[in-house]
Amino acid sequence: MNYLKVFWYVFRKSFSSAEYYHDVIKAPFSFSLKYFLFYALLMAAISTLFLSVRLFFPLSDFLQRFPTIITKVYPEDLEIRIRNGVVTTNAPEPYIISIDEFEEELEELEDVRGIASDEIKNILVIDTNAGIDDLESYQTFVLLTRNHISYYRDDGRIETVLLSDIKNFTLNERVIRGQYNKFLPFLRFLSLFLIPFLFTGSFLFFSVGQMFYLAVAALLLFLGSKLISYPISYLKAYQIDLHLATIIAPFFLLMSAMKIQAEFPFLKLIVFTVVGVYILNSLKIKAKNPAVVKKTSKQG
């Protein structure tokens, strides 16, 4: 709890008082580094909580609904066999699986880039007498012919795969359910593993990733300090930017979350430099004022 109090005090002063950075410059580098790493820890915890809600719960819901989705998506009586690259089925052809049959389960298939929604009426068409060019005429996302399978890629282009390498393959609802049951324990473990993975990745992003970026920002502030005749070492410039990062970085993250695009090159670096130079200039002016006051009082 004491760490939170100290962090909040330093964060509040770093945000509200340019004069506080006089204390920052005097403080050892380790003080600012600990403050920054604690900030990264808090941001990682918040990000993990946010991402877990958006990813973990939908994944768990999908795992529960998957058996039902299989029943709706894959017809119970359909069996597809591939022997030495040749496709056969137990159903009359052309066999068509329409989007309308399970529109709610596969809504994302309508968002394929480069394909207008009215161009796709079917998910799968099986026609062993069809050619590769029939994909568009069938208005289907996937076309399975005697020797090929054709489908739309994410960019809207058509991809065709020759089936000659497949020697013995059978697909039916029982096979799908069997594979699902094999992978279900792994998928459940993966969903639980997702939280520490997100936390570790978020912490590395907010700590190591930001520190590499601050190496450039500190160089600009170091040069800026020389321009205003208030020179500080590169290490102290980096120390100031460690504090500024806890204010400026969340601001830009919030803009990104709100989908506010700042169409200006190197805007973040500019903000770091301008704010840092402003702080140093304030310290420079503050350093001159006490001398003026003392001189005036002596003349009096």
N, C-alpha and C positions, 0 to 999 in steps of 0.2 A: 504493500500500500504506500510505503514511503517513497518507493521508486516512482509511482504514479504522481505523487505530490511534487516531487522534484522535477519530473518531466513536464508536468503542466505549468509549473512556475517558469522553467526555461523556455518552453514553447510560447507562453504568453508574452514574456519579455522579448523574445526573439521576433515576435510578430508586431509588438506595439511600440518598442523603444529602440531608436537608433543608438542612443547612448549606452544601452546594455552591451553593445558589441565592443565597447572599450574593455569591459570585463572579460568578454570572450577572447579578445586578443591577448589579455594578460594570463588567461587560464591555460593550463597545459593542454596539449592536443588531445590527450586521452580523455579529457572531460567531454569535449565535443564529440569525439568518436563514440563514446558510450551513449551519449544522448541520441546520436543519429541511429545507432544500432537498436536502441530501445524503440525509437520511432519506427524503424523497419519491422521490428517484431510486432508492434501494434497494427501496422498496416497489413502485415501478412495475416494476422488473425482475423481482421475485418474482411479482407479479400477472400480468405478461405471460407468464412461464414457465408458471404454473399454468393460465391461460386458453388458452394455445396448445396445451397437451397436451389440454385438454378440447374445443377447437374445431377446431384445425388437423388433427389426425390423423383424427378422425371425418369431416371434410369431404373429406380426401384419399381416405379409404376409400370414401366415397359416390361420388366421381367415378369411381373405378375400377370400382365395382359397378353404376353406373347403366345401362350397356348391357344387362347381365344382368337388371336390374330391369325395364327396358322390355319385354324379351321375356316376362317372367312376368306383368307387370301388364297390358300392352296386347296383346290377341290379334292374332296375326300377320295373320289374314285379315279383320279388322274394318275397315271404312271408313265413316266418318260424313261425310255431305255436307250442307251448309246452303246453300240457294239462295233468296235473297230472304226469309230468315227461316223457311223450311220445311225440316224435318229429314227426311232419308232415309238409309237404310243398306243394305248389301248382305247383311244377316244376318236370319234369322227373328226375329220379335218375339213376346213380349218377350224382349229379349236381356239376359241377366243375368250380371254379373261378381261372383262371390261372394267374400266375405272369405276363405273357406277356401282359395281357390286360391293366395293369396300372403299368408297371415297374418303371416309373419315380416317381410316387406318393408314392410308398412303397419300395424304395431302401433299407431302413434300415432293412427290414425283411430278407434280404439276408446276413446280418452280424451277425446272431444269432451264438453265440459261440458254437463250437462243431458240427456244421452242415456245411458240404461243400456246396457251392452254387449249384453244379450240383445235389445234393440230393433233393433239393426243387424245384419243378416245379409249384406247385399250392399254392395259399393262403388258399383256403377253399374247402373242398369236403364234400358234404352232401349225405350220403348213409345210410338210415335207416335199411338196411339189412347187413351192414358191422359190423365187430367186432373191438375191441380196437386195435388189432394187425395190422389192415389194414392201420394204419397211415403211416408207412414206405413204404408199397407197393404202396400207392397212391401218394407218394412223395409230401405230402402237409404239410403246416404249421399247419393247424387246420382240424380236422376230426369230423364232427357231425354225430352221429349215432342215433339209435332209443331212447336210454336211456343214452347216454354218450356224452361228448365232450372231445376230446384229443388234446393236442397241445404241441409244443416244448417250454420248458422253456429257459431262457437266457443262462443257462449253458449247453444246449444241451440235457438235460434229458426230458423224456416224462411225462407230467402230464395229468391225466384223472380225470374228475369230473362227478359224478353221478348227473343226472338231476331230481331225484325223489322229491326233495324239491320244485321244480317249479310247481305250480299248474295251473297258467293261464298267459301265456306270448305270445305276438305277436310281431314279428319284420318285418318291411317293410321300404321302403324308407320314407314314410310319417311319421312314428314314429321317425325315426332317425332325420329327419329335424325338427320335433316338439321339440325334446329334445335339439337339437342344438340351436334353437331359444330361448329356456328357459335359457340356460346357456351362451348365447352370451353376455348379459350385464355384467354378472359376470366375464367372461373371459376378456372383455375389461377393467373392473375395475381392475382386477388382473394385467394386463399388465401395467397399470398406477401406481399401488401400488408397482410394482416391483422395480422402481427406488429408492424410499426412503428406501425400505427394503434392497436393495443391499448396499446403502450408510451406513445405520446403521450397517449392518453386517460387512462390510469392516472396518469401523472405530473401532468397537469392536475387530476385529482381529488384526489390526495394533496397537491398544493401549493396551487394557486389556490382550489380548493373548500374545503379545510381552513382556509385563511387568512381567507376570508370568515366562516366559522363562528367562528374564534377572535376576530374583532372583537367579537362579542357576549360570548363567554366572558371576554375581557379586561376588558370593561366591568363585568361582575359582580365580577370579582376586584378591580378598581380600587375599587369601592364597598365591597367586603368589607374591604379594607385600611384604609379610613377607620373602619369600625365597630370594628376591634380596635386603633385608634390606632397603626397602623404604616403611615402613608400612603406610597404610591409613586405615580409618575406612570402615566398610562394606557399609555404606551409601554413602561414596565418591566413592567407587568402583562401586556401582550401578549408581551413577551420571555419571561416565565416560562411563559406558556401555550404558546409555541412548543416549549419543552422538554417540558412535560407532554403535549403532543399526540403526541409520539413514543412515549409509554408508554400513554396512555389510548386513543387511536384504534385501535392494533392490538389492544388487549384487546376493544374492542367489535366489531371486525371478526371476531375469533376467535369471539366469541359468536354472531355472525350466521352464520358458516360452520358452526358446530355446531348451528344452528337453535335457539338458546336465545333466547326472546323475553322481554325485560324490559318487562313491562306497567306502566310508570311514566312519566308525562309528564316531558319535559325531564331525563331521568335523566343523560344525558351532560353537560349543562350543570351540573347539580348536582354531579356528580363533579369536574368541572374546578374549580368554585368551592370546594367543601369541601377538596379536596386543596391548592389554592392558598392558601386562608386558613390551613390547618394549617401549611404551609411558612412563611408570613409570621409566624405566631404563634410558631413555633419560633425564627425569627430574632430576633424581639422578645425572647423569654426569654433567648436566648443573648447578646444585646447587653447585658442587664442584669447577667448573672453576673460578668463580669470586673470591673465596678465594685465589686461586693460583695466579691470576693476581695481587691482592693487595699486597701479600707477596713479589712478584718479584719487584714491583715498590718501595717498602720500602727499599729493599736491594740496589737498584740502587741509 
